[in-house]
Amino acid sequence: MNTETHKVNSQGHLVPIDMIKPIDLARDDLVMDIVKRSIPMSEQLGGLKKSVFDDIQAFIELSAEQYNVRVGGNKGNVTLMSFDGKYKVIRAIQEHITFDERLQAAKALIDECLIDWTKESGPEIQAIIERAFEVNKEGQLNTGRILALRRVNIKDERWLKAMDAISESTQVVGSKSYFRVYQRVGNTDVFKPISLDIAGV
């Protein structure tokens, strides 16, 4: 069967061209044209990202050689400025953090503290701590709020043990790396991003 006279629909069936509405054919042509133009651009951006990361890492190693030290891996955030100060490039590594079962032990210890503390201090501190353990629509905990509890200066032994449990339950399960390029606005201290995001162009 000559497939040029047919198109495959979303169910995988061959449909004769003359059985397809002109508006549906026009829509298909438009979508396929946009896809054909978008794929090379996506590949170019992927190539740009890889080359930029490779170049930044090579420069970091070159800079480290000036002090006779070696740097391992490409972890860590770094900001590079142009000589004239008009441009800067930021490489950032954002780690994805989760917690294991020890977080439940930490929550139980914190609850013990709250039972005692709220007798005198009222519901405010309880609301702050309960908010730290709230989950979002996807059922995920807000890692930033939980980790921020460790900065609260409370000397209660149960609290300190709970903070240890939070620290020990923390696991890095992945990371996302990206770079951003900025241009100084005139002679100000403000930098505006040079957008590589199609939504920001």
Secondary structure in CASP SS format (residue, H / E / C, confidence):
PFRMAT SS
TARGET T0000
AUTHOR 0000-0000-0000
METHOD secondary structure of the structure
MODEL  1
M C 1.00
N C 1.00
T H 1.00
E H 1.00
T H 1.00
H E 1.00
K E 1.00
V E 1.00
N C 1.00
S C 1.00
Q C 1.00
G C 1.00
H C 1.00
L E 1.00
V E 1.00
P E 1.00
I H 1.00
D H 1.00
M H 1.00
I C 1.00
K C 1.00
P H 1.00
I H 1.00
D H 1.00
L H 1.00
A H 1.00
R H 1.00
D H 1.00
D H 1.00
L H 1.00
V H 1.00
M H 1.00
D H 1.00
I H 1.00
V H 1.00
K H 1.00
R H 1.00
S H 1.00
I H 1.00
P H 1.00
M H 1.00
S H 1.00
E H 1.00
Q H 1.00
L H 1.00
G H 1.00
G H 1.00
L H 1.00
K H 1.00
K H 1.00
S H 1.00
V H 1.00
F H 1.00
D H 1.00
D H 1.00
I H 1.00
Q H 1.00
A H 1.00
F H 1.00
I H 1.00
E H 1.00
L H 1.00
S H 1.00
A H 1.00
E H 1.00
Q C 1.00
Y C 1.00
N C 1.00
V C 1.00
R C 1.00
V C 1.00
G C 1.00
G C 1.00
N C 1.00
K C 1.00
G C 1.00
N C 1.00
V E 1.00
T E 1.00
L E 1.00
M E 1.00
S C 1.00
F C 1.00
D C 1.00
G C 1.00
K C 1.00
Y E 1.00
K E 1.00
V E 1.00
I E 1.00
R E 1.00
A E 1.00
I E 1.00
Q E 1.00
E E 1.00
H E 1.00
I E 1.00
T E 1.00
F E 1.00
D C 1.00
E C 1.00
R H 1.00
L H 1.00
Q H 1.00
A H 1.00
A H 1.00
K H 1.00
A H 1.00
L H 1.00
I H 1.00
D H 1.00
E H 1.00
C H 1.00
L H 1.00
I H 1.00
D H 1.00
W H 1.00
T H 1.00
K H 1.00
E H 1.00
S H 1.00
G C 1.00
P C 1.00
E H 1.00
I H 1.00
Q H 1.00
A H 1.00
I H 1.00
I H 1.00
E H 1.00
R H 1.00
A H 1.00
F C 1.00
E C 1.00
V E 1.00
N C 1.00
K C 1.00
E C 1.00
G C 1.00
Q C 1.00
L E 1.00
N C 1.00
T H 1.00
G H 1.00
R H 1.00
I H 1.00
L H 1.00
A H 1.00
L H 1.00
R H 1.00
R H 1.00
V C 1.00
N C 1.00
I C 1.00
K C 1.00
D C 1.00
E H 1.00
R H 1.00
W H 1.00
L H 1.00
K H 1.00
A H 1.00
M H 1.00
D H 1.00
A H 1.00
I H 1.00
S H 1.00
E H 1.00
S H 1.00
T E 1.00
Q E 1.00
V E 1.00
V E 1.00
G E 1.00
S E 1.00
K E 1.00
S E 1.00
Y E 1.00
F E 1.00
R E 1.00
V E 1.00
Y E 1.00
Q E 1.00
R E 1.00
V C 1.00
G C 1.00
N C 1.00
T C 1.00
D C 1.00
V C 1.00
F E 1.00
K E 1.00
P E 1.00
I C 1.00
S C 1.00
L C 1.00
D C 1.00
I H 1.00
A H 1.00
G H 1.00
V C 1.00
END
